[in-house]
Amino acid sequence: MNRRDRQGAILRLVRSQPLSTQAELADALRASGHDVVQTTVSRDIRELRLVKVRHASGRLVYAAPEDARPRDLGPSFRRIALAVDASENLVVVTTPSGFANALAEEIDRAGHPHVLGTIAGDNTILIIAREGVPGRELRDELRAYLTEGAA
């Protein structure tokens, strides 16, 4: 495996599971079929500029720099979202045709504490709220983005 493939695998791993140490990362790489040693993993972490962020579990875990920055959803929501509605622990966002995937990506990367995840179609995003968060509460938070800064 070349360096580019290995580093791609590392990015996929840190985006898909909470890995706190070099040893955990090396073990995950080995489990996915990559033969690595700790010094190589250490160098890759440095080259990829991985950072530690607080995971929902409270542990510090590795993240890619672009995934570690909180994102302001306001500008994207105001530009793209047409409507927001809720049911139980689900929120549905309607967008113009072809825009749902881009907005869902922004929502996922924002790391909103009440969002478990998103599923996007062509013009609709299904947002699943975290356990104990009513959909209407998350809906109201997201709707606030639509009017934020409006006079």
N, C-alpha and C positions, 0 to 999 in steps of 0.2 A: 504494500500500500504506500502511495506517495504522500508527501506532507499535505498537499491540498485536500486529498480524500480524507486523511485522518482528521484534519482540522474541521472539515465539513461535518464529519461524524461527531466531533466534540460539540460543535454548535447545535446539532440536532439533539444530542443527549442533554445538554444543559437547558434546552428549551422544552424538553419533554419530561424531565424528572429532576427532583431536587438533589443536587450533588454538592456536598459541603467541603470535601477534601480532595487533594490530588489522588489519594489512594482510592477513594470512591469513584472518581472519574476514570482512573486507570482500570479498575475492576469492571466498570460499565463498558468501557471500550473492549476489554477482553471478552466480556459476555456477548458482545455483538460481533465477535469474530476478528478483532484487531489485536495483533501482537504488539504490545507497547511496554516500555519501561517507564519508571517514574520520572527520570530526567527528561525524557522526550515529552511527557505530559506537562511537566513544569515549563519547558521551553514553549510549548504550544499555548499554554495559558498566557504566558507573557506576550507572545506574538499576536494572539487574538485579542489581547487587552481585556480579558475577562475580569469582571468585578464581582464582588460579593454584595448580595442584596438580601433583605429580610424576606423569607418565604412566609406564606400564610401560616405555616406550622410554628413560626417563630425562629427557625434555624436560619443561619446565614448560608446562602447557596451561591454557586457560580451563575453568572448571567453575562450575555454578550452586552457590550456597552450600549448598543442601540435599544436593547430591551430593558435596560435598567432605569432609563430616564422616564419619569412620569410624564404623560402627555396630557395636554389640555384638550378635552373633547369639544369644548365650546365652538371653536372655529369650524371644525369639521361638521358638527351637528347643524350649525346654522347654515352652512353651505349646502349640505346634502339631504338631511332628514326632512321628510314632508309631514310625517305623523308618528306619534308614539302612543301605544295602547298597552294594556296589561290584563292578565288573568292569572290568579293564584301566584305562582313564583315565576311567571313568564312575562316577557315584554316583547312586543312586536314593533319594529321600526320600519316604516315604509319610506322608500327612496325612489328617485326617478329610475327608470329602467337602466340596468347596467352599473349602478353605483353601490349596490348593497355590499359587495365583497370589499371594496375599498374602505367603507365606513366600518364594517365588521372588523377589519384588520386594525383600524385605529382604536376601536373599543377594546379589542383583545390586548393590544400593546399598552393601552393606558393603565392597565393594572387597577381598575376601579375596584375598591374593596367589596362591593356588593355584587359584582359580576363573576359568575362561575365560568361562563363561556358563551360563545355565539355560534350560530349556524346561519350562513347567508345563502340566499337565492339570488335571482336577478334583480329584484326590486324590494325584497323583504329580508329583514334580519330577525331571527329569533334569538333573544337574549335570555339566558337562564340565570336567575338570581341565586345567590348563595343561600344555603340552608338558613331558615329563620328570617329571611328578608322578603317581605311581601312584594309581589310584582308591582302593586300600585305605588309603593314607596320608591322603588327604583324608577318606575315610569315618571313620577313627579320630579325626581332628580334630573333625569334625562330631558324632560320637557323644559326644565328651567334653562338648559343650554340654548334652546330655541329662541328664547326671549331675552337672554343675557345681553346687556348692552343696548337693547332696543329703547328708543326714546318714546 
